[in-house]
């Protein structure tokens, strides 16, 4: 199945929260708290990548699974997501997380 390539722009100016699950080799860059209305898969080399959007098609976050290391700029480029030029990535917060198994 071929995945289309889309481009997105982050409208929030708040630095993101980066949630890292090293056991699952996953990272989620969260630009805002909102209900996900749609998830758009993106073609990416060497990992699964998807963009979560709200009901106004604003970027909530970027998910990358299958990464062993990353930089924010590389993730944004791979996801075709453009952040505001005045976003201060030095103020991004990092949060370790872990995948919680579903209840039986």
C-alpha positions, 0 to 999 in steps of 0.5 A, a space after each residue: 500500500 502506497 502512502 501519500 506525502 502531505 505537508 503540515 504547519 504547526 500553528 502553536 508557538 508553545 515549545 513541544 513536549 517530547 515523549 520518549 519510549 526507548 523500549 518501543 523505540 518510539 517518540 511522540 512530539 506533542 505540540 498541544 493537548 487536544 483530541 485527535 480527529 485524524 491521524 495521517 501516515 507519512 512515508 519515512 525511511 527506517 521508521 513508521 511516522 504519523 501526524 495527529 491532527 485536531 478537528 481544524 487540521 491543526 498539528 497535535 503531534 508527530 509519532 515516530 516508531 522504530 527510531 534509535 536516535 533522533 533530532 527534532 529538526 530531522 523528525 520535523 523534516 521527515 514528517 514534512 511538518 514546519 514549525 514556527 520560526 520563533 518556536 524556542 526548541 531549547 524550551 522543549 520538555 522531555 518526558 520518558 514514557 512506556 507502552 502500557 499493555 492493554 487490559 485482557 
